Amino acid sequence: MHTTFIVNFIGTASPSTIKRLSAMTHENGGKWLSSKVNFIDQQVAGVIKIDVPANSEDSVKNEFLKTENLVCQFTSTDASLHDKGAIVSVRVNSNDRAGIVNEITQILDTQGVNILDMDCHRVFIAGGGNGVSSSLFTAEMALKLPAGLNIEDVTHELELLSSDTKVVVEA
């Protein structure tokens, strides 16, 4: 019998710390079903969905808990929810402006779309010959669409945010 849970963690760590936790999960007969781990300098924030034999659950959780400088939280979940539904990768490009991330997430939420991953980037463009400077915004997202919703409807709604907003569906 297997059990599935999600571990959320924040703190100070290195990539070798994450590698050690992954290896320990594997040694206990488990696997990471999905993971998102972000580093900024030596700070880390992560969310990992783990499937392990029920008799190894406490061992795996204890390894996370005893990792120095990490604060961990665990939540039970259902393994059968993993990898169901249409998952699409999209990139949203637009001139940067205040509130753009909020606008994007509101549109997706209204349509029942789940954001699995979202990486946002802003690039400052210095003025050319006309002296005008601006920032470009890009959001790369993995989206899980609800049944009956197609990606064309989602891209259309996102592109209505502004005349300069373009959505590219990644193959």
C-alpha positions in Angstrom: 0.0 0.0 0.0 1.3 3.5 -0.9 0.6 6.9 0.4 0.9 10.3 -1.3 1.6 13.6 0.3 2.9 17.1 -0.6 5.8 18.7 1.3 6.2 22.4 1.2 9.5 23.8 2.5 11.4 27.1 2.8 14.8 27.9 4.2 18.5 27.8 3.5 19.8 25.0 1.4 21.9 24.1 -1.6 21.1 21.9 -4.7 23.1 19.1 -3.0 20.5 19.2 -0.1 17.7 18.7 -2.6 19.7 15.9 -4.3 20.1 14.2 -0.9 16.4 14.4 -0.1 15.5 12.9 -3.6 18.0 10.0 -3.1 16.6 9.3 0.3 13.1 9.2 -1.0 14.2 6.7 -3.7 16.0 4.6 -1.1 12.8 4.3 0.8 10.9 3.0 -2.3 9.3 6.4 -3.1 9.3 8.8 -6.0 8.7 12.5 -6.6 5.6 12.7 -8.8 6.1 16.4 -9.4 8.3 19.1 -7.9 9.0 22.8 -8.0 12.1 24.0 -6.3 13.3 27.5 -6.6 16.6 29.0 -5.4 17.4 32.7 -4.9 21.0 32.9 -3.5 21.1 30.3 -0.8 17.4 30.5 0.0 15.1 27.8 -1.3 11.3 27.3 -1.6 9.9 24.1 -2.8 6.7 22.0 -3.2 7.1 18.3 -3.9 4.4 15.7 -4.4 5.7 12.4 -3.1 4.4 8.8 -3.4 6.0 6.3 -1.0 5.1 2.9 0.5 3.0 3.5 3.6 5.6 2.0 5.9 8.2 4.5 4.7 6.1 7.6 5.0 7.4 8.6 8.5 11.0 7.9 7.5 10.8 10.2 4.4 9.0 13.0 6.3 11.5 12.8 9.2 14.4 13.3 6.7 12.8 16.5 5.5 12.1 17.6 9.1 15.6 17.0 10.3 17.2 18.9 7.5 18.8 21.8 9.1 17.6 25.3 8.2 14.4 24.0 6.4 10.9 24.6 7.6 8.6 21.9 6.3 4.8 21.4 6.1 3.1 18.2 4.9 -0.4 17.7 3.4 -2.0 14.4 2.4 -3.2 14.2 -1.2 -4.6 11.7 -3.7 -2.0 10.1 -6.1 -4.8 9.5 -8.7 -5.1 13.3 -9.2 -1.6 13.4 -10.7 -1.3 13.9 -14.5 -5.1 14.1 -15.2 -6.5 16.7 -17.5 -5.1 18.6 -20.4 -1.8 20.3 -19.6 -0.6 23.1 -21.9 2.5 25.3 -21.8 2.0 28.9 -22.8 4.0 32.1 -22.9 2.4 35.5 -22.4 4.3 38.5 -23.7 3.3 42.1 -23.1 4.5 45.5 -22.2 5.1 45.5 -18.4 2.6 47.4 -16.2 1.5 47.3 -12.6 -0.9 44.5 -11.9 -0.3 42.4 -14.9 0.3 39.1 -13.0 -3.0 39.8 -11.1 -4.9 40.3 -14.4 -3.5 37.1 -15.8 -4.3 35.0 -12.8 -7.8 36.4 -12.5 -8.6 35.5 -16.1 -7.3 31.9 -15.6 -9.2 31.6 -12.3 -12.4 32.8 -13.9 -12.1 30.0 -16.5 -11.3 27.3 -13.9 -7.7 26.9 -15.2 -5.1 25.7 -12.7 -1.7 27.2 -12.8 0.8 24.4 -12.3 3.9 26.5 -12.9 4.5 30.2 -13.6 7.8 31.9 -14.2 7.7 35.7 -14.8 10.4 37.8 -16.2 10.8 41.5 -16.7 13.3 43.0 -19.1 14.1 46.7 -19.1 14.6 48.2 -22.6 16.6 51.4 -22.6 15.4 54.1 -25.0 16.7 54.0 -28.5 16.9 57.1 -30.7 13.6 58.4 -29.4 14.7 58.3 -25.7 11.7 56.2 -24.6 12.4 53.4 -22.1 10.1 50.5 -21.3 9.9 47.1 -19.7 8.8 43.9 -21.4 6.9 41.2 -19.4 7.0 37.5 -20.1 5.2 34.8 -18.2 5.9 31.1 -19.0 3.2 28.9 -17.6 2.1 25.3 -17.4 -1.7 25.2 -17.2 -4.2 22.5 -16.5 -7.4 23.1 -18.4 -10.8 21.9 -17.1 -12.8 19.5 -19.3 -14.5 21.2 -22.1 -12.2 24.3 -22.2 -9.9 24.6 -25.2 -6.6 26.5 -25.2 -7.8 28.9 -28.0 -10.5 30.3 -25.6 -7.9 30.8 -22.9 -5.4 32.5 -25.3 -8.2 34.8 -26.7 -9.1 36.0 -23.2 -5.5 36.6 -22.2 -4.9 38.6 -25.4 -7.9 40.8 -24.6 -5.9 42.2 -21.7 -4.2 44.8 -24.0 -3.4 45.4 -27.6 0.2 44.5 -27.0 -0.5 41.2 -25.2 0.5 38.1 -27.3 0.1 34.5 -26.2 2.2 31.7 -27.7 1.2 28.1 -27.1 4.3 26.0 -26.7 4.4 22.7 -28.5 
